[in-house]
């Protein structure tokens, strides 16, 4: 790590506590042995210690959150002391990396665990491929019997092992066997390793991570790693090589070290024997000697005859096919990636698993990437939210909209009502009420005039404190704190904040607005339109916008009567010097009784004209083919009413000016006209009518209409002039939330 860019960034190394303790001893021994007399050192002691300090120790089942949606949890792997498999969670995608693992509980380690949650991807070893190993009790009996027979013939037993892992398992087995056979007490058992004593101290320290059998012995004050019949041997210098003995020596592959030296020394004697007890890699002495060669090549190049017996009894803490396939079944991952195996074993395991799952009709994807070959897996990005609480009381229909809080935890999503938040999650809600004071040197009516011009309809009333109040779009309140001082209040949210910001910008610009100057030069009422017009005036604005859009898109407009069986009215219409727009707007109802009379008269004339037109068409020649306009007019239902006709490529389009419905035989052309109608509606409607925000306030604060005393605060009566005050509309049921300072 110290000679790479790992230490330059923010990289971290995580190990279990036993692994971190073992790491320091093993790496120190590696530095001492491999770098002795070498000018090209891979790393020195100082660099090793620097890397050791960067390691963060974790416990089994401890969830470590790294941030950015990445977390992991270690589980027992059962391979060696401190070995673990990691369940890695990446933004909800779970990957279980087993490393080397064993599902067989031996004399001191627990078996590999099956994590409680199901991973999406399983990365597991394939060391033994499709091989199935013999049961533990059978191989223990064969192992001890073989050692006993070699000792009876006066030979020495060489057990090449690694300093940690299987060595401690075999020491426990031999010490127990020697204790049960007094005739062997005179035969020594040696554990030859420079790290033997240090490693045994680690095992004695972390007994709490081992299985129940070891912990129970320790609680009886019987430390199982204080052996009665095993002696530590640091080197061969003090070894008295006389008579039978059992020598457990490292390394396990016998490439060098004490195990290789003893192999070369004992190989010519047929009384001796070597027992390979673990997995051996291709190209190592441990693998070569299993083929029973007549001689072996010493480290100095000489050939040494091989007469000692060679046996293989696997105590390897790797899963065989039976354990591996059963573990894959229990984990139930949809993607299985095979690693840590020779090509032959890995290919055989993949074929066996594919055949196994094809018979069950289960969709399991199995991968076998080569070293350094990237593997790309695709997963659906969809996330499902679970609805709980009161929202789940009734099953929603497919078209229903669910309104609630979305709660995300560990990349699982839940939707629930705000009132259920505390019960189901333990979380609480807070409401941020924002308040802004604005100094304004204009009257209340003028401020209302500007706000109405911007937003359209406003709700007016008084709050609980008796202050005049206007509500904008159901979410923002404008209150008159005192003459010349307004208070803007709202419950903070994305949409409410936008409305409040726009209202603040409008209020701050009222003083300098040219419209304000014009409105205040002479005394008159601050009103946009007479109240009597109401929806009619709004409809006129919409029709004006629509006619302008239709004229810009299609050209000339033509007024006509539609509905009631009328087919073509313009044939009998009197010539007019006015445009269609002028005819339409002239026929729109105006304010007052004259407008009503004009409208009634126009309607009567239109009905009569429609009747005459219907009679004329009834008398027409029925054999003559109807024009497209005739067919379209005949298909329009409803009573007689005013419409406007436009054409595109001789295809007529008729729009009713009453309800703005569109009639056209060509579907594409009808959709085009409907979009123009929608555009006209959006340009003529106020913000309050266009955007409907959910009221954030719930309590009843409007107490009724304003008093004259409160209205008088907006006027300067020093000159004694009398002002008429119109009654404000009463809104006794408009909800406004109480906002406390």
ZIMO-V296010 format. One record per residue. RES is the residue in one letter. PSI is psi in whole degrees, 0 to 359 (999 if undefined). OMEGA is omega in radians with two decimals (* if undefined). D_LAST is the distance of its C-alpha to the last C-alpha in whole Angstrom. Layout:
<<RES/PSI/OMEGA/D_LAST> <RES/PSI/OMEGA/D_LAST>>
This chain:
<<X/325/-3.06/58> <X/341/-3.13/59> <X/17/3.08/61> <X/177/3.12/59> <X/7/3.13/56> <X/317/-3.09/54> <X/344/-3.13/53> <X/335/-3.14/52> <X/210/-3.12/49> <X/28/-3.13/46> <X/148/3.13/49> <X/152/3.11/49> <X/130/-3.13/52> <X/133/3.08/51> <X/158/2.97/54> <X/163/-3.10/54> <X/315/3.10/55> <X/321/-3.12/59> <X/321/3.12/59> <X/321/3.11/57> <X/319/-3.14/60> <X/325/-3.11/63> <X/317/-3.08/62> <X/318/-3.12/62> <X/316/-3.11/66> <X/316/-3.12/67> <X/325/3.08/66> <X/318/3.11/68> <X/324/3.10/71> <X/318/3.11/71> <X/318/-3.08/70> <X/320/-3.05/73> <X/308/-2.99/76> <X/335/-3.07/75> <X/6/-3.13/75> <X/120/3.11/78> <X/13/-3.13/80> <X/137/3.12/78> <X/338/-3.12/77> <X/89/-3.11/74> <X/133/3.09/72> <X/315/3.01/69> <X/156/-3.12/67> <X/183/-3.08/67> <X/319/-3.12/66> <X/317/3.12/63> <X/324/3.10/62> <X/316/3.14/62> <X/325/3.10/60> <X/319/3.09/57> <X/325/-3.14/57> <X/326/3.14/57> <X/337/3.13/54> <X/350/-3.07/52> <X/133/3.05/52> <X/123/-3.10/50> <X/140/3.13/51> <X/160/3.10/49> <X/161/3.02/50> <X/142/3.11/51> <X/10/3.09/49> <X/123/3.10/46> <X/124/-3.13/44> <X/118/-3.13/43> <X/120/-3.10/40> <X/347/-3.11/41> <X/161/-3.13/38> <X/26/3.14/39> <X/12/-3.11/39> <X/129/3.09/42> <X/160/3.11/43> <X/160/3.12/46> <X/126/3.10/48> <X/144/3.09/51> <X/156/3.13/54> <X/135/3.11/57> <X/338/3.08/60> <X/14/-3.10/63> <X/298/3.05/65> <X/176/3.10/65> <X/126/3.14/63> <X/350/-3.13/59> <X/142/3.14/60> <X/157/2.97/57> <X/149/-3.04/56> <X/127/2.95/53> <X/110/-3.06/50> <X/125/3.14/48> <X/116/-3.14/45> <X/96/3.12/45> <X/43/3.10/42> <X/348/3.08/43> <X/121/-3.06/47> <X/131/3.10/48> <X/123/3.09/52> <X/117/3.10/54> <X/113/-3.04/56> <X/327/-2.94/59> <X/208/3.01/61> <X/128/-3.11/64> <X/161/3.14/63> <X/134/3.12/66> <X/13/3.14/65> <X/121/3.12/68> <X/122/-3.11/67> <X/209/-3.03/70> <X/343/-3.10/70> <X/342/-3.10/67> <X/151/3.02/65> <X/156/3.11/62> <X/162/3.13/63> <X/140/-3.10/61> <X/153/2.95/57> <X/113/-3.09/56> <X/149/-3.11/53> <X/338/3.13/51> <X/152/-3.08/49> <X/125/3.11/51> <X/159/3.04/52> <X/326/-3.12/52> <X/134/3.06/55> <X/121/3.05/57> <X/110/-3.04/59> <X/162/-3.11/62> <X/162/3.11/65> <X/42/-3.02/69> <X/311/-3.05/71> <X/0/3.08/73> <X/240/-3.12/73> <X/11/3.12/75> <X/144/3.04/77> <X/125/-3.08/76> <X/160/-3.13/77> <X/158/-3.14/79> <X/154/-3.04/77> <X/315/-3.10/76> <X/324/3.14/78> <X/316/-3.11/81> <X/330/3.06/81> <X/318/3.12/80> <X/318/3.11/83> <X/324/-3.13/85> <X/310/-3.12/84> <X/325/3.11/85> <X/321/3.13/88> <X/317/3.10/89> <X/318/-3.14/88> <X/320/-3.13/90> <X/323/3.10/93> <X/322/3.13/93> <X/322/3.14/93> <X/327/3.13/96> <X/8/3.05/98> <X/18/-3.08/97> <X/176/3.10/95> <X/143/-3.09/92> <X/123/3.08/88> <X/123/3.11/86> <X/93/3.11/82> <X/122/-3.11/81> <X/165/2.98/77> <X/157/-2.97/74> <X/334/-3.13/72> <X/149/3.05/69> <X/255/-3.10/69> <X/336/3.14/72> <X/313/-3.13/74> <X/325/3.09/72> <X/316/3.14/73> <X/327/3.08/76> <X/318/3.09/76> <X/318/3.14/75> <X/313/-3.12/78> <X/319/-3.13/80> <X/322/3.10/80> <X/320/3.14/79> <X/319/3.12/83> <X/323/3.13/84> <X/328/-3.13/83> <X/352/-3.12/85> <X/92/-3.11/88> <X/334/-3.12/90> <X/347/3.14/93> <X/0/-3.06/90> <X/337/3.14/89> <X/351/-3.13/91> <X/120/-3.08/90> <X/151/3.00/87> <X/124/-3.10/84> <X/140/3.00/83> <X/98/-2.99/79> <X/104/3.08/80> <X/142/3.12/77> <X/340/-3.13/76> <X/11/-3.03/72> <X/309/-3.07/74> <X/318/3.14/72> <X/320/-3.13/69> <X/322/3.12/68> <X/328/3.09/69> <X/326/3.08/67> <X/318/3.13/64> <X/322/3.12/65> <X/334/-3.13/65> <X/321/-3.02/62> <X/42/3.09/60> <X/331/-3.11/62> <X/346/3.11/59> <X/1/-3.08/58> <X/187/-3.03/62> <X/178/-3.03/63> <X/326/-3.13/63> <X/314/-3.13/67> <X/318/-3.13/66> <X/323/3.13/63> <X/319/3.09/65> <X/320/-3.13/68> <X/322/3.12/66> <X/337/3.05/65> <X/15/-3.12/68> <X/32/3.08/69> <X/93/-3.11/71> <X/114/-3.06/70> <X/343/-3.11/71> <X/12/2.91/71> <X/93/-2.99/73> <X/145/3.14/77> <X/334/-3.01/80> <X/13/-3.11/82> <X/134/3.11/80> <X/143/3.10/81> <X/140/-3.14/79> <X/111/-3.09/81> <X/325/-3.14/80> <X/172/-3.12/83> <X/0/-3.10/86> <X/325/-3.10/88> <X/16/-3.12/88> <X/122/3.10/89> <X/95/-3.03/92> <X/73/3.13/93> <X/129/3.05/96> <X/176/-3.12/96> <X/149/3.07/93> <X/167/3.03/90> <X/121/-3.09/86> <X/113/3.04/84> <X/112/-3.00/81> <X/150/3.09/80> <X/157/0.04/78> <X/167/-3.05/77> <X/335/-3.13/77> <X/353/3.11/79> <X/37/3.09/82> <X/334/3.14/81> <X/187/3.06/82> <X/195/-3.04/81> <X/319/-3.12/83> <X/323/-3.14/83> <X/320/-3.14/85> <X/317/3.13/87> <X/326/3.08/88> <X/314/-3.13/89> <X/329/-3.13/91> <X/322/-3.02/93> <X/351/-3.06/93> <X/322/-3.09/94> <X/344/-3.05/98> <X/121/-3.08/98> <X/348/3.09/98> <X/336/-3.09/97> <X/166/3.11/94> <X/149/3.07/91> <X/134/-3.14/88> <X/112/3.08/85> <X/119/-2.99/82> <X/6/-3.12/79> <X/178/-3.14/76> <X/138/-3.13/76> <X/139/-3.07/78> <X/148/3.10/77> <X/134/3.09/80> <X/2/3.12/82> <X/163/3.12/81> <X/323/3.13/84> <X/325/3.09/83> <X/320/-3.08/83> <X/323/-3.05/86> <X/341/3.10/88> <X/343/3.10/87> <X/10/3.11/90> <X/59/3.11/92> <X/156/3.12/94> <X/333/3.09/97> <X/167/3.12/96> <X/157/-3.14/93> <X/122/3.14/92> <X/169/3.14/91> <X/334/3.12/89> <X/4/3.09/92> <X/349/-3.14/93> <X/154/3.10/96> <X/129/-3.08/97> <X/130/3.11/97> <X/143/-3.13/98> <X/110/3.11/96> <X/347/3.12/97> <X/154/3.13/95> <X/149/-3.14/93> <X/126/3.13/90> <X/155/3.13/87> <X/117/3.04/84> <X/113/-3.00/82> <X/115/2.92/78> <X/21/-3.09/75> <X/136/3.14/73> <X/47/3.04/69> <X/150/3.13/69> <X/143/2.97/69> <X/189/-3.08/72> <X/321/-3.11/72> <X/312/-3.13/71> <X/319/-3.07/68> <X/314/-3.12/67> <X/322/3.11/67> <X/322/3.11/66> <X/318/3.11/63> <X/323/3.09/62> <X/318/-3.08/62> <X/325/-3.12/60> <X/323/3.06/57> <X/42/3.05/57> <X/144/3.14/56> <X/340/3.14/57> <X/125/-3.12/58> <X/124/3.14/61> <X/121/-3.11/62> <X/131/3.12/65> <X/179/3.02/65> <X/64/3.10/67> <X/155/3.05/71> <X/156/-3.03/74> <X/318/-3.11/74> <X/312/-3.13/77> <X/321/-3.12/75> <X/318/3.13/72> <X/319/3.11/73> <X/319/3.12/75> <X/320/3.14/72> <X/315/-3.14/70> <X/320/-3.13/73> <X/320/-3.14/73> <X/320/3.12/69> <X/320/3.09/69> <X/322/-3.13/72> <X/315/-3.07/70> <X/338/3.06/67> <X/327/3.08/69> <X/329/-3.14/71> <X/355/-3.10/68> <X/39/3.08/67> <X/138/-3.11/63> <X/92/3.11/62> <X/126/3.13/62> <X/127/-3.08/62> <X/130/-3.08/64> <X/152/-3.14/64> <X/68/-3.07/67> <X/150/3.05/66> <X/168/3.11/68> <X/136/3.12/67> <X/10/3.11/64> <X/120/-3.14/64> <X/146/3.11/61> <X/122/-3.11/60> <X/124/3.11/57> <X/142/-3.13/56> <X/138/3.13/54> <X/151/3.09/51> <X/137/-3.13/49> <X/0/-3.11/45> <X/143/3.07/44> <X/139/-3.12/41> <X/133/3.10/41> <X/135/3.14/38> <X/128/3.13/38> <X/126/-3.10/36> <X/173/3.07/35> <X/209/-3.08/33> <X/334/3.10/33> <X/336/-3.12/33> <X/6/-3.13/37> <X/325/3.13/38> <X/133/-3.13/39> <X/127/-3.13/41> <X/153/3.04/40> <X/161/-3.10/43> <X/329/-3.08/44> <X/359/-3.10/42> <X/151/3.06/39> <X/128/-3.14/35> <X/122/-3.10/34> <X/114/-3.13/30> <X/190/3.12/28> <X/134/3.08/27> <X/115/-3.10/30> <X/125/-3.14/30> <X/128/3.06/33> <X/124/-3.11/34> <X/36/3.10/38> <X/24/2.89/38> <X/142/-2.96/38> <X/139/-3.13/36> <X/137/3.07/34> <X/128/3.13/32> <X/163/3.14/30> <X/150/-3.13/28> <X/326/-3.12/24> <X/345/3.10/24> <X/359/-3.02/27> <X/314/-3.10/26> <X/320/-3.08/26> <X/319/-3.02/29> <X/336/-3.08/31> <X/345/-3.06/30> <X/5/3.13/28> <X/160/3.09/25> <X/162/3.13/21> <X/149/3.09/19> <X/143/3.11/15> <X/126/3.12/13> <X/113/3.11/12> <X/120/-3.12/9> <X/143/-3.10/10> <X/132/-3.13/9> <X/129/3.11/11> <X/137/-3.10/12> <X/122/3.05/16> <X/124/-3.05/19> <X/123/-3.08/21> <X/34/3.04/24> <X/167/-3.10/25> <X/167/-3.14/25> <X/319/-3.10/23> <X/321/3.14/26> <X/321/3.08/27> <X/319/3.11/24> <X/321/3.13/24> <X/316/3.11/28> <X/318/-3.13/27> <X/321/3.08/25> <X/322/3.09/27> <X/331/-3.13/30> <X/314/-2.97/28> <X/346/-3.09/27> <X/234/-3.05/29> <X/136/3.05/28> <X/141/2.99/24> <X/133/-3.12/23> <X/150/3.10/22> <X/203/3.05/20> <X/151/3.12/17> <X/186/-3.09/14> <X/335/3.13/13> <X/3/3.11/12> <X/13/-3.13/16> <X/140/3.06/15> <X/143/-3.01/17> <X/141/2.99/16> <X/138/3.10/19> <X/130/-3.12/19> <X/121/3.02/21> <X/31/3.05/23> <X/3/-3.00/20> <X/337/-3.06/18> <X/130/3.13/16> <X/134/3.03/14> <X/118/-3.08/15> <X/146/3.09/14> <X/97/-3.11/15> <X/317/3.06/13> <X/167/3.13/16> <X/127/3.12/20> <X/5/-3.12/20> <X/117/3.08/16> <X/150/3.08/15> <X/125/3.09/12> <X/124/-3.09/13> <X/141/3.08/10> <X/155/3.03/12> <X/127/-2.98/13> <X/131/2.96/15> <X/173/-3.10/19> <X/310/-3.10/22> <X/319/3.14/22> <X/322/3.13/19> <X/322/3.13/19> <X/317/3.11/22> <X/317/-3.13/21> <X/319/3.13/18> <X/317/3.14/20> <X/322/3.10/23> <X/320/3.11/21> <X/317/3.13/19> <X/321/3.13/23> <X/315/-3.11/24> <X/321/-3.11/22> <X/341/-3.14/23> <X/3/-3.10/26> <X/316/-3.07/27> <X/321/-3.05/28> <X/5/-3.09/31> <X/133/3.10/32> <X/326/3.12/35> <X/325/3.10/34> <X/317/3.13/32> <X/316/-3.12/35> <X/322/-3.10/37> <X/332/-3.06/35> <X/357/3.13/34> <X/325/3.12/38> <X/156/-3.12/39> <X/122/2.99/37> <X/167/-3.10/37> <X/139/3.10/34> <X/88/-3.12/32> <X/142/-3.10/33> <X/324/-3.10/34> <X/154/3.08/37> <X/145/-3.08/38> <X/329/-3.05/37> <X/331/-3.10/40> <X/311/3.03/41> <X/238/-3.07/38> <X/331/-3.14/39> <X/317/3.11/42> <X/321/3.11/41> <X/321/3.12/39> <X/322/3.08/43> <X/317/3.12/45> <X/319/3.14/42> <X/317/-3.13/43> <X/321/3.10/47> <X/314/3.12/47> <X/320/-3.12/45> <X/315/-3.14/48> <X/322/3.10/51> <X/319/3.13/50> <X/318/3.13/50> <X/319/3.13/53> <X/324/3.13/55> <X/329/-3.08/54> <X/322/-2.99/55> <X/348/-3.12/58> <X/224/-3.03/59> <X/144/3.09/60> <X/152/3.13/59> <X/123/3.11/61> <X/145/3.11/59> <X/159/3.04/61> <X/139/-3.13/61> <X/160/3.13/60> <X/170/3.10/60> <X/24/3.13/63> <X/359/3.13/66> <X/137/-3.12/66> <X/291/3.12/67> <X/114/-3.09/68> <X/338/-3.02/67> <X/348/3.12/67> <X/322/-3.09/71> <X/5/-3.10/71> <X/147/3.08/68> <X/143/3.12/69> <X/145/-3.08/69> <X/144/3.09/66> <X/359/-3.13/65> <X/150/3.08/62> <X/168/3.12/60> <X/323/-3.13/58> <X/319/3.14/55> <X/323/3.10/56> <X/317/-3.12/57> <X/310/-3.10/54> <X/329/3.08/52> <X/333/3.13/54> <X/356/-3.13/54> <X/145/-3.12/51> <X/138/3.08/49> <X/172/-3.12/48> <X/133/3.06/46> <X/179/-3.05/48> <X/328/3.14/51> <X/320/3.13/53> <X/320/-3.13/51> <X/317/3.14/52> <X/317/3.13/55> <X/318/-3.12/56> <X/317/-3.14/54> <X/317/3.14/56> <X/317/3.13/60> <X/322/-3.14/59> <X/320/3.13/58> <X/314/3.12/62> <X/319/-3.12/64> <X/322/3.13/62> <X/316/3.13/63> <X/315/3.13/67> <X/320/3.12/67> <X/322/3.13/66> <X/314/3.12/68> <X/319/-3.13/71> <X/322/-3.14/70> <X/318/3.13/70> <X/321/3.14/74> <X/319/-3.13/75> <X/332/3.10/74> <X/329/-3.13/76> <X/353/-3.10/79> <X/165/3.13/79> <X/117/-3.09/81> <X/345/-3.14/80> <X/341/-3.10/82> <X/137/-3.12/80> <X/137/3.10/77> <X/145/3.06/74> <X/164/3.09/72> <X/325/3.12/68> <X/320/3.11/67> <X/314/-3.14/68> <X/320/-3.14/68> <X/317/-3.14/64> <X/322/-3.13/64> <X/336/-3.10/66> <X/354/-3.09/63> <X/119/-3.12/60> <X/177/3.02/59> <X/177/-3.13/57> <X/174/3.12/58> <X/134/-3.12/59> <X/170/-3.08/56> <X/137/3.06/56> <X/173/3.11/56> <X/138/-3.10/57> <X/136/2.99/59> <X/165/-3.12/59> <X/151/3.02/62> <X/114/-3.10/62> <X/46/3.11/66> <X/11/3.10/67> <X/115/-3.06/64> <X/149/3.04/63> <X/129/3.14/59> <X/132/3.14/58> <X/124/3.10/54> <X/126/3.14/53> <X/357/3.11/51> <X/304/-3.13/50> <X/8/3.09/48> <X/31/3.05/48> <X/151/-3.03/51> <X/136/3.12/53> <X/125/3.12/57> <X/139/3.14/59> <X/332/3.13/62> <X/118/-3.04/61> <X/316/-3.12/58> <X/320/-3.14/57> <X/324/3.09/57> <X/318/3.11/55> <X/323/3.13/52> <X/317/3.12/53> <X/323/3.11/52> <X/324/3.08/49> <X/324/3.09/47> <X/322/3.09/48> <X/316/3.12/46> <X/323/3.11/43> <X/320/3.12/43> <X/319/3.10/43> <X/317/-3.10/41> <X/330/-3.12/38> <X/339/-3.09/39> <X/341/-3.13/38> <X/153/3.09/35> <X/168/3.12/32> <X/321/-3.12/29> <X/328/3.11/28> <X/334/-3.09/31> <X/315/-3.09/32> <X/122/-3.13/29> <X/105/3.14/28> <X/147/3.12/25> <X/125/3.13/23> <X/127/3.14/20> <X/350/-3.06/17> <X/147/-3.02/16> <X/337/-3.08/17> <X/161/-3.08/16> <X/109/-3.11/18> <X/335/3.11/16> <X/117/-3.05/19> <X/356/-3.11/20> <X/195/-3.09/23> <X/160/-3.06/25> <X/153/3.03/23> <X/157/3.11/25> <X/329/-3.14/27> <X/321/-3.12/25> <X/323/3.11/22> <X/327/-3.10/24> <X/346/3.13/26> <X/339/-3.08/23> <X/357/-3.04/24> <X/148/3.11/28> <X/109/-3.08/30> <X/23/-3.10/32> <X/331/-3.11/34> <X/0/3.09/37> <X/8/3.13/37> <X/147/-3.12/37> <X/137/-3.14/37> <X/136/3.06/35> <X/137/-3.11/35> <X/122/3.10/32> <X/144/3.11/32> <X/133/3.10/30> <X/153/-3.13/27> <X/147/-3.12/28> <X/129/3.08/27> <X/75/-3.03/25> <X/345/-3.05/24> <X/17/3.11/24> <X/122/-3.06/22> <X/134/3.02/19> <X/134/-3.10/15> <X/141/3.07/13> <X/128/-3.12/10> <X/110/-3.11/7> <X/145/3.11/4> <X/999/*/0>>
